[in-house]
Structure formats: structure tokens, C-alpha cells
Amino acid sequence: MSTNENPSFFWQAVRNNVKLQRKTPAITPANRSQVLPLSLGQQRLWQLEQLQIHNTVHNLRAAFRLQGVLEVAVLNQCLQAIVQRHEVLRTEFPARGTKASQFILPELTIDLPLVSLENRSRADQELAIVTYAGEETQLPFDLEQAPLLRFKLLRLSPEEHVLIRTTHHIVYDMWSDSVFMRELAVLYKDFLQGNASSLPPLPIQYADFAAFQQQHIDTQSVLAYWQQHLAGQLPLLALPVDHGAQFGYHGETEYQQLNPELSQTLSVLARQQGTSLFVVLLAAFKALLFQYTQQNDMLLCSPVAGRYQVETKKLIGFFNNLLLLRNDLSGDPSFTELLARVSQVTLDATAHQDLPLQALSDSLGIPANLLSRVMFTLQNVPAMPEKMADVAINRLDIEEGIANFDLSVSIREKDGGYVVIARYKTELFNRDSIQTLLARYLDLLGIVATEPTIQLSQLPTFAYTPMTLSSASVYIAPVTELEKSVADVWQDVLQRQQIGLYDDFFSVGGSSLAMLQVSTQLEKRLNRSCAIVELFKQPTVSAMAAYLTATETTHEPALDVDAFKQRANQRRNALSQQKQLKSRRPQHD
């Protein structure tokens, strides 16, 4: 039965999914005497970081305006308490060969630098906020050295501050922000009144989830679904780009406000069709892309929180995952029929969300350029508190300058309606093209809200330039067997029919994620370890084959437990010295 035949089917299926997820075994504390594994999502991020050691693309930053009389010492005490409460914020990721493990510090002191902007004009203050936030985003983290979060407090006046928080994605996600700020609000009120923390103890920590995930994922049944959903030639989503494909992460952001009246009408449409607002917005976005491309087979990414176990909802950590949502737009469907198709795919994909995208990609050989093409999000994380004691909290929207996807569209609630946010790679798009795309999306939402039975063929079509991959080099065929093997792997990962001996990996559509897939496939094909960071330095088939020839087969080093114990003692001694120095240091507000 489809959602189109029975509108209530969608929500019944959602309830059934929740029931099945609740049957998952409970997460219990892992044995802390053993080396703790990374979660599958953390493994992917750690591997990507090895390609570019000082990469900042996975830094997550937020800025909060705090209005009211702020007790800085109390705020510092709160931050310290949250770090002590959540082990993941005290975790390091030391490498051993081509893998890493979690190393949790028993305690960790967090600094809160205070920068005074009180003597500047209002305009200069606002500019300084953006400047400091940008600088914090561009400072890299060392995954082997905790903490993987930092703070900076800007004082605009005695009753106005801006708190900048920067973390690495390997220990944090968007949901974590809500957890963090909610706990901050509770602790600030507690400590301001001279009371102990009123937060209940956490029954598990993120490391327990990571160990649980490694042990309990039913990969076979999950893979079986995705093998069917992603069968055949996977479509590369055409985009209305302004420039040829280039490798880079520089991004900019555009905003469009969805007025409350239209937002309400779309919510009513979702209820009438027995589906969710997310499905309505996603179906409209796919219809928009169809207006540009006339593409019937459409695939894009969409995130899920990954926190369906109740005990994970109060944890800070990296839980979210990306789902590949593939839809058939053939047959000139009406918008309501498209809603039914998108509803069914969304339900099925959500029911099979346990396998992280990178693990799925490695198992099924999904081309890397499909995984970083387009993302669509409706943000539905828990609301943040509006106050901590008498201090008002407002999150600031500040451009990050980074785009992980060629195009990412997210929608979140604001001022009684919704705001549509498009983040895009400036190597591909001009600003006016994205502004036009967003304006057309809002126009389309207005059309389908009042004419939900309209067919795709009745929508206007837009001219576009499909993305092309080009290389200026003359094709020279690989000669040796190893060169041919490397070229074959590149062709498979990049979905190219022909790769020449001297073609540059990044000029023919490669990326960090694609290089990670190259490394994985070469390890399987050659039955040897391949250091990802070294492969990253060999951007041609010729250079990569030469490197592989020159290096001997490497083996995964055995885990040195004594080294881990020695590391723990060294860190404890360092923390003790840090505390002694801090106690001697004069205290300033």
C-alpha cells in the first residue's frame, strides 16, 4: 500500500519504525579497561582528516549573543562542568597505523579568553564579531590533542557579550548544540545561586554508543535494502552551475524568508496528504530541480539525527548520518503523486538508517561525487533556551565561508515562519544564480500549496548549464599492471570512462572523500595497507603507481597497551601542573 492510497499510512509507518527501533537492545556502559573504538561516523571523519591534517572544513562554529548582567566566572564554571559531564569533550583520537582509538582524559581544563570591545563603536563591534568568529572557524584542531572545542567571549558592554563556540565535528553535531545550551542554562542558574548541579547523571556516554554501534548493527539486512534502492546506474544530479567543476570548499550562503502564511498552508497540505512538512518541502525541491534538468532519476543526501535510542538524546557527540534519497520522477506525476513517492522513499530510508554513509559507500562502491553533490535539510533539533537566569540568549547567523556540498539547502523555523538557507561552493555558482534558484523555489512552493494536483509538465522549465568535468591534458594510457589498476580504481570512484597516466585527480572531479574511496579500493585490490595521507600527495596515476611500487607492504601495528597507560600518566601529570599554574595566576573578569 502506498501513502497515496492511504494518507494515514505514512504516520502509521512512522510509528511502526519507532516501535522497531525501540526493540533495539539498550546501550550499556562499555568496558573502560579496554581500548574504546571510534563510532563508524567518527572513523570516516578521522580518515578524511588524515588527507589534510590542517583542514578546517569539519569545524563547527556557533555564536550566541548574551544580553544581561553576565557573571563570567560562573559561565566559566558552567563550561567546565559540561566538559566534565560529557566524556566526548575530553576525548583524544591517537593514531595507530591507519586507524585510531578513543582516549578519554579523566579531566580537562577549558579556557575562556575574554576580549573587550567596549571602547569600539557599534558598527566596529559587529564587524569584530564576524572577524573573530571567522578566525576561530579557520583555526584547525589536532585530533590527537584534547580539547576539540574552544570558546571565546567578546564583551560589548557590561550587559552584552557574544560567546563563540568552535568544535570539531568528530565530537559534536547540530543536536549537540541544543543539549549544550540547555545544560548551560540549567547550570548557570544553579551555580549563580550557589547550588550544585541539578542535572541528573548520564547513564551512558558517547563511547558506550560507539562500542554498541560496532557490535549491534545488522549490516546485512541494512545493506540488502540499500542494494535494491541504489541498484543500476546511479544518477549524478545535474546542477545549474556557472563554472566548470573545480576542487575546493570555499562557500557562501544566501537566505530567503518563507512567510508565516505560506508556511501554514504547506503544513495544512502535509496534513491533508497524510505526510510530513519535510516530505512536502523535499518534493517541491526535487520538482524545482526537475524544472532545471528534466531529470527523472534524482538522488540527493539528507541528514538524520541518528538518536532514536532514548538514552542518546541527552548526549553530546557525533550521531547524525546522511541518507541517500532516490526518487523516480518519470511519467509526468502530479505533485500529490510525487509526494507519495517521496514519502515512501523517506520512510524506507529512515527505517534503514543505521549504516553510516561512508560504510554504505564502501560496501556498494558508490561514486564519491554523488555523496557531496546536494543536501536537503529541514532542521528539527530541540529548541534552545531563550534565557539562562536573567541573561537572554540569541544565536547569531554568521557566514562560515565553507561548503561541504556543491549545494546544500536547509530550512529552519524563524519569526513564525521558515527561512530557506542555501550554502553553495563559489567555485561552481555565482551569487545571483543562487538567489534566482531560491526565489524560484519559493514561487514553486506557493504554486503547489494552492494547486497540489498540478503536473510536473505544467511547471515552467529553466535553462541551465549541466556540470561538466574537463581535463586539459592529452590522454596517455597507463602501461604497467599497477598503473592500470590505479587507473581502474580512479575510473570506478570518479565514474569516468577514461583516466590518463598524467591526469590530475582533482582536475577530473576528485575530492578528499573520493580519495578515501580510492584508498579503500586499492587496499582491497592490492591486499596491502595504503596510507591515505601519502596517496593524497600523489595526484596522478603515474605518481601514485610509483609511490605504491616504492613502498613496501605495511602491516597494522599491534596495539601497545603500555603506551596507552604511559600516555594517560603523562596527561594526568600535565593536567596537575596546569592546575597548579592556574591556581597561582591572578584572576580577572
N, C-alpha and C positions, 0 to 999 in steps of 0.2 A: 504494500500500500504506500502510495506517495503522499507527501504533505499537501499536494494539490487536491488529492481526492478527499482528504480529511484534515482540515486545518488544525484540529486538536492533536493530530498525530505527532506534530513537531514537539509539542511540550510533553506529551506522553513519552516520546523517545528520550527527551532530555532527562525526565525523571527516571527512566529505566537506566540510562547511562550513570546517573548519580548512584543508584542502588548498586549497580555492578561495581563501581569504584569503591563504594563503602565496604564491599566484601573483601577488598584487598587487605592482607594481613597488616596488623598495626606495626608502626615503626617503633622499635625498641632501641635503647642505648647500645651502641657498638662497643666492642672490647677496646678500651683505650690503651691496653698494653701492646697491641699490635699496630703496625703501620696502617694508617687510615687512607683509603683510596679517594681519589677525586670523584665527583659525580661525572656522569657521561658528558654533561654540558660543560663542566669545568675542564675536562680533558680536551675537548675541542678548542676552547679558548686558549688553554695553555699551549697547545700545539701551534695555533696561529701566532701566538706571541713570540714563539721561537724564530719565526720567519723575520720579524722586525723587532729587535729587542727593545728599542726605544719608541715603539709605536704607541700613539695615544688614542687610537680610534676606538678602543674599548673603555675609555674613561667615561664615567657617568657623573654629570655635574648638576647641581641644583642650587638655587639662590633663594633665600627667604628674607623678606623684609619684616623686621620685628619692631612694632610700634608700641611704645610704652616704656616705663622705667624698667630697664633690664639690669638684673644682678649678674654681672659677668662671671663672678666666682661660682655662683650657683649653676649657671649654664655650663661652665666647665665641668663641674661636679656631675651634672647630668650626662654629658657626653662620655665621661669616664665610666659612669655606671652602665651605660648602654654597651660600651665596648666590652666591659667585663661580663655582662649578661649574655652576649652573643659570641660564642666561640669563633664563628667565622670571621669576625672582625679582628681576631687575634691570630689569624692563620697565615702561615707562610707556605710556599709551594716549592720546596727544594727539588732540583732535578737529580735524577739518577739515570744516566744514559739518555734515552729518548723518551723517558716517562717522568712523572712527578708524583709526589705523595703530599698529603696534608700534614703540616706540623703546627700544632696548636700551642701557642705560648701561654703559660699559666696566668700571666698578667701583662699589661701593656699600658704605658702612659701616653696619653694623647695630648698634643699641644693645641692651644687655641690662640694663635697670633692675633693681636688686636691692632688695627690700623686706624688712626684717627683722620677723618676727612672733615672735621668740624670747621676748619678755617676756610673751606672752599665754598664757592657759590653753588647753588642748587644744580645748575647745569653741569658744572665741573664734577660734582658728586655723582650724578647719574652716569656721566662718561667714565668716571673712575670705577664705578661698579662693573660696568661692561668690560673694562680693561682688566681689572683684577680677576673677574670670572673667566675671561678668555685665557689669561696667563695660567690660572690654575688648571684649566682643561688641557693645556698643552704641556704640562709637566708630566713626564712618564713615571710609572710605578715600576719597582723591581719586585717581581713576583716572589723572589726568594727572601724578601725582607719586609716583614710587617712593620707598621700597619699599611694596609692597602686602602686606606681612606685618610683624608686630611680635611681640616677646617680652616677657615679664615673669617674673622669678624671685622666688619667695617663699621666704624662709629660715625654716623652723620650728625648726630646731636645726642644729648643725654637721654632723649626719649625716642631715638630712632637708630636702628642698627640693621645691617644686612649680614646674614650668616651664609657663607659659601661652603658647600659640602661637595667634595670630589671623591669618588670611589672608583675602584676597578670593577668591571662587570663580573669578574670571576667570583666576587663575594657579595654581589648586590644585583637587584633588579628593580623595576619600577614599583612593584608591590612593596618591596622593602622600604621605599621612601615613606609609604603610609604607616608601616609598622614603626619605623624610626621616629617619625614626627608625633605619632600618638603616644609612644612611650616617653618622648621628650616632654610632651605637655603634662603627662601624669607626674613624672619625676620632678619637673621644675616646681610644680605646686607642692609636692611632698617636701622637697628639700628647702624650699623657701619658708615653709612653716616649721622647719627644724625636725621633720619627721623622717623616718626610714622609708624606703621604697614600698609602695603599696602594690607594686606589680606582682602577680603570682609567679612562682618559679616555673621555668620552662621544662616540660617533661623530657624533651629531646632537643638536640642541637642539629645544625646543618650536616655535620659529619656523620650523624646517625642516618640521616636521609640518604647521603651519598652511599654509605655501606648497604643500606636497604635496597637502593636502586640497582646496585650491581648484582644483588642476589635474587631479586624477585621479579624482574621484568620478563614477561613471557614473549621473548623476541620472535619466536616462530609464528605465533598467531598474529602478532602485530605486522610482521613482515609480509605475511600472506595477504593481508588486506592491501597494503601499500603496493605490492607487486601487481595486484589487479587494478588498483586505482591509477597507477602510473605505467600501465602496460603500453607497449608500442612506442612510436617516436614521440618524445616529449616536445611540446611546442615552446619555442623561445618567443616570449611575448614581445611583439613589435611595439616600439615607443616612438612618439613624435619628437625625436631628438633634433637638435640644431647643429650638432657637431659629430664627427666620426668618433668611434669608440676609442677611449684612452683609459689608461690605468691611473686611478687616483681616488682620494677620499674627500677632497675638499667639497663642502656642501653649503648651501644656503637654504633659507626657509621662507615660505610665503603663507599668509593666513587669510582665511575668508570666514566671516561670521554667518552662521546659519540662524536666521531669525527664529524667535520662540514660536511663532505661528506655524511656520513650515515644519519645525521640529515636532510640534504637537500633531500635525496632520500625518507626518510619517510614522509616528508612534501609533496613531489610530489605524493606519494602513497595516502595520505589522500585526496588531491585534486582530483585525478583520481577516487577515490571511493566515492567522494561527502560527505566526513565526516571530522572530526577534527583530529588534531595530537593527542589530548588526547585520542580519541577513538582508534587510531592505537596503541598507547603505552599501553593502558589498555588491549586491546585484546591480544597483544603479552604477557603481563604479565600473563594473565589468561591461555594462551596457555602454558607458562612456567610451571605454577603450575600444569597444566594437565599432562605435561611431567613427573612430580614427582609423581602425585597421581592418574592419570586416573579418576579423579572425574568429573562427568558430570554436577552436580548441584553445582554451585560455587557462594558464597556470600562474598563480602567484602565491606569495607567502603571507601568512597571518599568524600572529603570536597567540599563545595561550599561557595562562598564569602558571600551569603545572602544579597547582596546590590543591588538588581535590581531596587529599587526606587532611582531615580537620586539624591535626596537630602541626601541619606545615604553615597554616595561615598566619601564625603569630611569630614566625621566624624571619630573620633577615638572611638573605642568601640568594644564590642564582638558581631559580627554579624554572623560569619561563622557557618555553620551547617554541619553535616555529612549525606550523603545519603547511603542507603544500595543498592548496585548494584548486582542483582542476575541474573546469566546467565545460560542458558541451553547449554551445550557443547556436547550433545548426537548426534548420527547419523553421526559421523565422518565428521564434516563440513570442508570445505576448509577455509583458513584464511580469504578470502574475505567474505565468508558466516558468519564466526564468527564476522567479522567487522560489518556486517549488524545487527546481533543480539545485539551486544554491543551498537551500535548506537541507536537502538530503545529503549533499556532499559534506556540508558543515557538520551535521550530526555524525556521519560515519567517521570523518577525520578526527573529531573530538573524542570519539569512543576508542580511537587507536592512537592516542597522543603520547604514549609512554616512551617511545623510542626517540631519542634526540635526533634532530635533523641531520647532524653530521654522521651519526651512526647509520641512519637510514640511507644517506647519500653514499657512504662507503659500501654498504651491502648491495645496493641496487645500481651503483655506478651512475648516479645522477650527475649530469654535467654541472660543473661549478657555477657557470654563468647563469643558470636558472635559479640558483639559490640566493643570488644577490641582485636580482632584477627589480622586482616590485614587491613592496609590502603594504598591506592594508590593515589598519587597526582601529577598533573602537575601544577607547580606554575605559575600563570598568573596574579600576582598582578601588579599594576602600577610600572613602573621603578622608582628607586630612583635617586635623583640628583647626579651628579658627583662632583659638587662643591658647596660651599657656599662662595660667594665672591671669593677670591683668594685661599681659602683653599680646597684642594682636599679631597673627601670622598671615602673611600673604606671599604666595610663591610668585617669583618673577620669571617672565619669559625672556630669556637671553639667548641670542644666536650662538650655537656651539661651533659652527664652522666645519662640521664633519657630517658626511653622509655614508652610511654603510651600504645602502642600496642605491641603485641608479635612480629610483623614485620611490619614495615612501609617503603614503597618505595616512594620517591618523586623525581621529575625531574625538573630541572630549567636550564635556559639559562646561558651559561658561555663560554667566549672566542670563540664566533662564533658558538658554538655547544651547547650541553647539558651535564650536569653532572647528573648521577644517584646516588642517596643517599639512602642507606639502614640503617635505625635505628632499632636495634633489642634488645631484652631482653637477657642479658647474662646468666640468669638462664635457658634459653632454647637452645641457639645457641652458637657454637664456632665460632671464627672469621673466620677460614678458610672455614667453611661451607657457610658463608655469602659471602665471596669473590668468592667462586665457583658459588654460585647462581647468583651473579651479572655478572660474566664472561659468564655464560650460557645465561643470559638474553640478553646481547649484541650480542652474537652469533646468537640467535634466531631472533633478530631484523634485523641482516644482511641477514638472510635467507628469512624472509617474505618480506623484502624490494625488493629483486630481484625475489622471487618466491611466489607472493601473492596467487596463486591458490593452493599451497601445502596443503594437508590434514593433520589433526592432527595425523592420524595414520602413516604418513610418517616421523614424527618427532621422534628422539630418546627418549627412556624412561630412567628415572634415578631412582636408588634405593633410598629409603627414609625410615625413621622411623616415623610412624604416632604418633601424640601426644596422650599419654595415661594419664588418671587420676588414681592415685592409693592411697590407704589408708592402712596403716599398721594395723589399729585397727580391732578387731574382731567385726562382726556385732551384735549389741544388739538392738532389736526392741523397738521403743517408746511404752510407756504404757498408759499414761493418754491421754485424748482427746486433751489437749493443746499441749502436746509433738507430737502427731500425726499431728496436724495442722501445727506446726512449721516444722516438717519433710516434710510434703506435699509441703509446700511453697519452702523449700530448693530444693526438687527434681524438682519442676517446674522451678525454676530460673536457676538451675545448669544443668538441663537436665540429671539427674541421676535417674536410676530406683529404687535405694535403698539408703537411708541415715540412718545411725545408730544413736543411742541415744548419743554416745560419739565421733562421727566423728568430726574432726576439719574442720570448714568451709573453711579455706584457704588451707588445705591439699587435699580437694576434688574438687578444681578448683574455689573457691570463690575469689572475689576481692572487692574493695571498691564499684565499680559500681553494682556488684551483691548484695552486702549488702543493697544498696539503693533500689533495686527492692524488696528485702526481706521485708524491712520496709514498702514499699508501699503496698505490698500484704497483710501483716499482719494487717495493718490498715484497709484495706477493709474487710478482713475476720473476724476480731475481733471487728470491729466498735469502734476503740479507737485510740488515738494517741500513736505512738511508737517513742521514742527519738532515732534517728539514732545513735548518738554517744554512747548511752548506749548499744544498740544492738551489736555494733561493739566490745564491751568488753566481749560479751558472745559468744565464738567461737564454742560452741557445742549446739546441740538440747536441751540437758538436762539443760545446764546453761541458755539458752535463755528462755526456758519454765519456769524455776524457777524465773528468773527475771520478766517475764510478770505476773506471779502469785503474786509476792511480791509487785508489784507496782499497785497503783490504777489507774483508768481511768483518763487521763488528758484531759483538755479542752484547746482550743486555747485561750490565754488571749486576752481580748479586747484591742484595740489599745488605748494607753494613749497619746492623742494629747498634753496634757500639758507637759508630759515628753519629747516629741519631741521638744517642744518650749524651755523647760529648757535646753535641750542638745544643742540647737542652740545658746542660750545665753552664755552657758559655753564655747563653742568652739570659739565664737566670742571674748570673754574676753581673752581666751588663745592666740588667734591669735594676739590680740592687744598687749599683754605682750611680745609675741615673736618678734613683730616688734620693740618694744621699746628696747629690749635687743640687737637686731641685729644692731640698729642704733648706739648703744654705743660701739659695738665691732669693733676693728681695722680691716681695710680691707686689705687683702693680695691677690696677684695674684694667 
